[in-house]
Amino acid sequence: MITVDFSRLTIRPGDRILDIGCGSGRHTAAAYGLEGVRVTGADLNLNDLREARERLTLHDQWGAHGGGVWNLAVADVTRLPFPDAGFDLVVCSEVLEHIPDDGVAMAEIVRVLKPGRPLVVSVPRFLPERICWALSDDYVNANQGHVRIYREAELIDRLGRTGIRFIGRHWAHSIHTPYWWLKCLVGPTRTDAVAVNLYHRLLTWDILQKPWITGFIDRLLNPVLGKSLVLYFEKKPAEPKTGTASSCSARPG
């Protein structure tokens, strides 16, 4: 399930891409399909990184890539082990809602991004997420825990204070929203709910087969029911340093 629309971004061969909080590597693998890029998937969860490695290895075996390179790293989004301005694109998809100190995480993902280059952040959309919280207390603690719900204007404002400017947005995965409502209604950790399992089979079929009808319904309903809010930013150029330098003149000896 890919949330980021890479076609909205200008990405060149040789660009370095960071997918922070990569999980099982969905976006890392999607970025690896772009021509000649160098993509890094980073996460704290070793099991997720193993899944990401298997996914990327399959892409290598099938030739389903753009001829670039990939690597994986264990990394904490609040203490990224990467130099300043080291990446041409940073993707942070469905991560910030899990991070208690999200302000530090925001500063870090902007720090490692080059000036003039894009950042993509996605989070659960406010209303669908709020309904999930209302339906189930357990949902908040499932999937590594959700510690907050963002309103769009608030998130854009907070990220804007880190030195980036907002350039666009879209919503994604509307057909997944009722699934999560249903899952929360019966209990998010249950595995024996027939209706939930049938819906999950439908979503799996949609992801694998990509039929036009579900794609059309998803795009039609995204402005209303989109599960994810996807925000696009660009890092501002570094401001010139101010200050008056002292000078002195030398006299011939």
N, C-alpha and C positions, 0 to 999 in steps of 0.2 A: 504494500500500500504506500504509494509515493505521494507525499503532501506538497513538496516543492515543485514549482513549475520552472524547470531549468531553461525552457525556451524563452522566458522573460529576461534572461541574464546574458550578458556578453562574456563568453568564456573562450579563451584562446588556448591553442596548444602550448604546453609548458606551464600553464597556470597551476598553482598549488591550491588545493581545496581541502578544508578541514570540515569534517562532519563530527561535531562534538556531541556526545551522548548518542553515539551511533547505534546502540543496541545491537540487533542482529545484522545490521549493515545494509538496510534497504536503500537509504540515500547514498551511502558510500558506494554501493554497487551501481546505482543509477548514475552517479557522477563519473564512475569509472568507465561508463559507456561513452563519455564525451571524448572528443578527439585529443589525444596526446596529453592528457592532464596527469598531474601527480596528486593523488587523493589519499588523505589520511583519515581513518576512522578512529575515534577515541572514545573510551568509555571506562567506567570504574568496574563494571561487572565482567568478570573473566568468562563466565559462561556465555554471555552475550557476544563477547569478542571471539570466542571459539566458533559460534554460529556464523559470525560475520566472516571469519577466515574461510569456513567451508563454502559460504556463498560466493565469495570472491574467487576461491580456487576453482569452483565450477565455472565461473565466468571465463577464467583463463582456459580451462579445458575445452569449453564450447566456442572459444573465440568471440565471446559476447562482450567486447570491450573496444575502446577507441585507440588502443595501442599505447596507452600510458602506463603508469605504475601505481601500485597501491601499497600501503602499509597500515598497520594497526598499532595503537598505543594505549596503555593504561593511563588514564588522565582524569583529574578532578577539575570540573569546569570552574571552580573557584580558585584553582592554582594551576593554571595551564603550563606545562613544561615546554613552552615554545617561545621563541624570541618575539620581540615587538615587530609588528608589520611583516609577519612572515608568510601570510596567506593572501591569495587573490580573491577568495570566496570563503566565507564561513557559513555553515548551515547549523542551526541549533533548533532541532525539530522536536517538540513535545518534551522539553527538558526543564524549562524554567519553573513550571508549576510544581516540580518536585524539590526545588532547592530552597532551603530555609533562608540563606543569605543570598537572595537573588540579585541584589545590587552589586555585590562583588562579582558574581557570575557575568552580569551584563558588562561590567568594566573589562573583564578578562577577554570575552569574545570580541570586543571592539579593539582591545590592545593588540591582539595578534593579527588583526586585519590591516592590509595596506590602505593608505589614504586613496580615496577615489574608487574603491572597490566595494562590491556588494556584500551585505549581510542579510540572511534570511532567517527569520524567527517564526516558529509556529507554536501555538498554545491551544488548549481546548477553548472553544468559543463560550462566552459567558452564559447564555441562556441554556443551551443543551447541557453544559456542565453543571449549572445550578440545579437543574431538574434531577440529574444523577445524584447530586448531594442530598436533595430532598427525599429521594426514593430510598436511599440506602446509606446508613452510617458506615457500613463496611467498605463501600466503594472508595471512600477517602483514603483508606489504608491499603487498598489493593493496588497492584501494579507499582510497587515501590512507594506508594503514598503520594497523594496530592495535598499540598499544604496551602494552596490559595487558588482563587479564581480571578482571572484578569478581566478587566474591562478594556476595550480596545483603546480608547483615548488615553487611559492611564498608562498602558504599556507603551504606546507610541511616545508619550511625554517622557517617561522615565528613560527609555532607550535614547531618546533625543538628547538628553542631558549628558550622555557619555561621548558625544562628539560625532553623531551620525545624523543623517537627515532621512526622513520618511519619503519613499518614492512610490509606494503602491501596496495593494493588498488584494487578496481574494479569500474565498472560503472553500473548504474541501470536505468531502466524505459525508454528504448528507444522508446517503443510504445506510451509513453506519450508525447514525444517531438513534433511530428506533431500536436497533440491536442493543445498544448500551442501556437505554431506558428499560427494555425488557429484562436484560441481565440484572440490572439493579433491583427491579421489582421482585424477581424470584430469589435474589441473592447472588452477588457477584462471584462468589467462590463455588457455587454449585455447578456440577458437571452432568447432572442427570435431568435437567429441565429440557423436555422434548422441544418446546417451541424455540428456546435459545439455540439448541443444537442444530435445528433445521435452518434457522436464520444464519447461523455461522457457516453452514454448508453453502448457502446462497452467496454469502460474501466471499468465501473461498473460490467458488466457481466464477464469480465476477472478477476477482483479482487475476485468476489464471487464464480465463478465456477472453476477458475484456469485450463482452458483447455490446453492440451499439445501443441496445435498449436501456441497459442499466447505466451506461455512460451518459445517455441523454437525460434520464431521470435524475441522475446525480447532479449534473450541471444545472438542470432546471430548478432543483430544490436547494442548491447550495446557498443562495442568498438568504433563504429562510431557515433551513435546517442544518447547514454546514456544521459538522462536528468540530473542525479545526479552523482557526483564524490564522492566516498566513500573511506575514508582514515582510515587506522588502525595504531595505535601507541602503544607503551609501555612506561610507565614511568620509567625513569632511577632510579637506587638505589640512595639514598642520599649519597652525597660525605662526607667522613670523615672530621671532623673539623680539621683545621690546627692551629698551634700556639704552642708556648713553654710555658708550665706551670711552674710557679716558685715553688720552694720547699724550705723547711727549715728543719733543724734537731733540735730535742729538746735535751737539755742536762739534765742529771739527776739532780734533785734539791737537 
